[in-house]
Amino acid sequence: MQVQELVSAAQKTNIDLFVELSSAFTDNMNKLADLNLEAARTLLSTTREFSQQALATHEPSEWLTLQNAFMVPAAGQVQDYNRRLLDLAASVQATYVRCSQAQAQACSTQARAALQDFAKRVPQGSEPIVAALDSAIGAAHQLYGSLQQTGQQAVEVARTQVDLAANAAARSAKRGIDPVAQATKS
């Protein structure tokens, strides 16, 4: 391949990558805005209901029961929001990984093509240098693959930790509510 062909192919690949990432960014920002609007609407609706019922209570025990009745659903709503937000982040990360893997593969292919073109023009006895460069390109590609895999594992660990924390918070809220509910019934 000629250098001009390599440059042209790289430019086309970069433009395609830019368009795909820009489109994914825009779509995910819209999804995030929708998620936040939905969360705000839910919060306002829940707050309005709680306020109306709180104003209608006359006894402190009724107010405590009412407050506790809203805590468990609120914890569930927060947990749902966090899961949906994490799913959105995972979607963005998957798009980035797919694009970056394609870019790394294209760079590796182009580097190897340039190296082969270079190998045709070097003097006799330069084969070890060409082999070393080819090996370095292969090693860099493998390193990039390993880093991508590590990044994906980190995202999965983060997702697991958020799920565990949200579940623990929901259980804790429910445990805190149950004794109060029993005490107010007595």
C-alpha positions as CSV (number, residue, x, y, z in Angstrom):
1,M,0.0,0.0,0.0
2,Q,1.2,3.5,-0.7
3,V,1.5,6.1,2.0
4,Q,-1.3,8.2,0.4
5,E,-3.7,5.2,0.5
6,L,-2.8,4.6,4.1
7,V,-3.5,8.3,5.0
8,S,-6.7,8.3,3.1
9,A,-7.9,5.1,4.8
10,A,-7.0,6.5,8.2
11,Q,-8.9,9.7,7.5
12,K,-12.0,7.8,6.4
13,T,-11.8,5.5,9.5
14,N,-11.4,8.5,11.8
15,I,-14.4,10.4,10.3
16,D,-16.6,7.2,10.6
17,L,-15.4,6.8,14.2
18,F,-16.2,10.5,15.0
19,V,-19.7,10.2,13.5
20,E,-20.4,7.0,15.4
21,L,-19.2,8.3,18.7
22,S,-20.9,11.7,18.3
23,S,-24.2,9.9,17.5
24,A,-23.8,7.6,20.5
25,F,-23.0,10.6,22.7
26,T,-26.1,12.5,21.6
27,D,-28.4,9.5,22.0
28,N,-27.1,8.7,25.5
29,M,-27.3,12.4,26.6
30,N,-31.0,12.3,25.5
31,K,-31.5,9.1,27.4
32,L,-29.9,10.7,30.5
33,A,-32.1,13.7,30.2
34,D,-35.2,11.6,29.9
35,L,-34.1,9.5,33.0
36,N,-33.5,12.6,35.0
37,L,-36.8,14.2,34.0
38,E,-38.6,11.0,34.9
39,A,-36.9,10.9,38.3
40,A,-37.8,14.5,38.9
41,R,-41.4,13.9,38.0
42,T,-41.6,10.9,40.3
43,L,-40.0,12.8,43.1
44,L,-42.4,15.7,42.8
45,S,-45.4,13.4,42.6
46,T,-44.3,11.4,45.6
47,T,-43.5,14.5,47.6
48,R,-46.9,16.0,46.8
49,E,-48.7,12.8,47.9
50,F,-46.7,12.6,51.1
51,S,-47.3,16.3,51.9
52,Q,-51.0,16.0,51.4
53,Q,-51.2,12.9,53.6
54,A,-48.9,14.4,56.2
55,L,-51.1,17.4,56.5
56,A,-54.1,15.2,57.1
57,T,-52.5,13.3,60.0
58,H,-53.3,14.3,63.6
59,E,-51.2,12.0,65.7
60,P,-47.4,11.6,65.7
61,S,-47.8,7.8,65.3
62,E,-49.8,8.3,62.1
63,W,-47.1,10.6,60.8
64,L,-44.4,8.1,61.6
65,T,-46.3,5.3,59.9
66,L,-46.9,7.5,56.9
67,Q,-43.2,8.5,56.7
68,N,-42.2,4.9,56.9
69,A,-44.7,3.9,54.2
70,F,-42.9,6.3,51.8
71,M,-39.3,5.2,52.7
72,V,-39.3,1.7,51.2
73,P,-40.7,2.9,47.8
74,A,-38.3,5.8,47.8
75,A,-35.4,3.4,48.4
76,G,-36.6,1.3,45.5
77,Q,-36.9,4.3,43.3
78,V,-33.3,5.3,44.1
79,Q,-32.2,1.8,43.4
80,D,-34.0,1.7,40.1
81,Y,-32.5,5.1,39.1
82,N,-29.0,3.9,39.9
83,R,-29.5,0.7,37.9
84,R,-30.8,2.5,34.9
85,L,-28.0,5.1,35.2
86,L,-25.4,2.3,35.4
87,D,-27.0,0.5,32.4
88,L,-26.7,3.8,30.5
89,A,-23.0,4.1,31.5
90,A,-22.4,0.5,30.4
91,S,-24.0,1.2,27.1
92,V,-21.7,4.2,26.5
93,Q,-18.7,2.1,27.6
94,A,-19.7,-0.7,25.2
95,T,-19.9,1.8,22.3
96,Y,-16.5,3.2,23.2
97,V,-15.0,-0.2,23.5
98,R,-16.4,-1.3,20.2
99,C,-15.1,1.9,18.4
100,S,-11.7,1.8,20.1
101,Q,-11.3,-1.9,19.2
102,A,-12.1,-1.2,15.6
103,Q,-9.7,1.8,15.7
104,A,-6.9,-0.3,17.2
105,Q,-7.5,-3.1,14.7
106,A,-7.3,-0.5,11.8
107,C,-4.2,1.0,13.2
108,S,-2.6,-2.4,13.6
109,T,-3.5,-3.3,10.1
110,Q,-2.2,0.0,8.7
111,A,1.0,-0.3,10.7
112,R,1.6,-3.8,9.4
113,A,0.9,-2.7,5.8
114,A,3.3,0.2,6.2
115,L,5.9,-2.2,7.7
116,Q,5.5,-4.6,4.8
117,D,5.9,-1.7,2.3
118,F,9.0,-0.6,4.3
119,A,10.4,-4.2,4.3
120,K,10.3,-4.3,0.5
121,R,12.6,-1.2,0.3
122,V,15.1,-1.9,3.0
123,P,18.6,-3.3,2.2
124,Q,19.5,-7.0,2.6
125,G,20.2,-8.0,6.1
126,S,17.5,-5.8,7.7
127,E,15.1,-8.6,8.2
128,P,15.7,-8.8,12.0
129,I,14.8,-5.1,12.3
130,V,11.6,-5.6,10.4
131,A,10.8,-8.7,12.5
132,A,11.4,-6.8,15.7
133,L,9.1,-4.0,14.5
134,D,6.4,-6.5,13.5
135,S,6.7,-8.1,16.9
136,A,6.4,-4.7,18.6
137,I,3.2,-4.0,16.7
138,G,1.8,-7.3,17.7
139,A,2.7,-6.8,21.3
140,A,1.2,-3.3,21.4
141,H,-2.0,-4.7,19.9
142,Q,-2.1,-7.5,22.6
143,L,-1.5,-4.9,25.4
144,Y,-4.3,-2.8,24.1
145,G,-6.6,-5.8,24.1
146,S,-5.6,-6.6,27.7
147,L,-6.3,-3.1,28.8
148,Q,-9.7,-3.1,27.2
149,Q,-10.5,-6.4,29.0
150,T,-9.4,-4.9,32.3
151,G,-11.6,-1.9,31.7
152,Q,-14.6,-4.1,31.0
153,Q,-14.0,-6.0,34.2
154,A,-13.7,-2.8,36.2
155,V,-17.1,-1.7,34.9
156,E,-18.7,-5.0,35.9
157,V,-17.2,-4.8,39.4
158,A,-18.6,-1.3,39.7
159,R,-22.0,-2.5,38.5
160,T,-21.9,-5.3,41.1
161,Q,-20.9,-2.9,43.9
162,V,-23.7,-0.5,43.1
163,D,-26.3,-3.3,43.0
164,L,-25.0,-4.6,46.4
165,A,-25.0,-1.1,47.9
166,A,-28.5,-0.4,46.6
167,N,-29.8,-3.8,47.9
168,A,-28.2,-3.2,51.3
169,A,-29.8,0.3,51.5
170,A,-33.2,-1.1,50.6
171,R,-32.9,-3.8,53.3
172,S,-31.7,-1.3,55.8
173,A,-34.6,1.1,55.1
174,K,-37.1,-1.8,55.4
175,R,-35.5,-3.0,58.7
176,G,-35.7,0.5,60.1
177,I,-39.3,0.9,59.1
178,D,-40.6,-2.5,60.4
179,P,-40.0,-1.8,64.2
180,V,-41.5,1.7,63.9
181,A,-44.6,0.3,62.2
182,Q,-45.0,-2.3,64.9
183,A,-44.5,0.3,67.6
184,T,-47.1,2.6,66.2
185,K,-49.7,-0.3,66.0
186,S,-49.3,-1.0,69.7
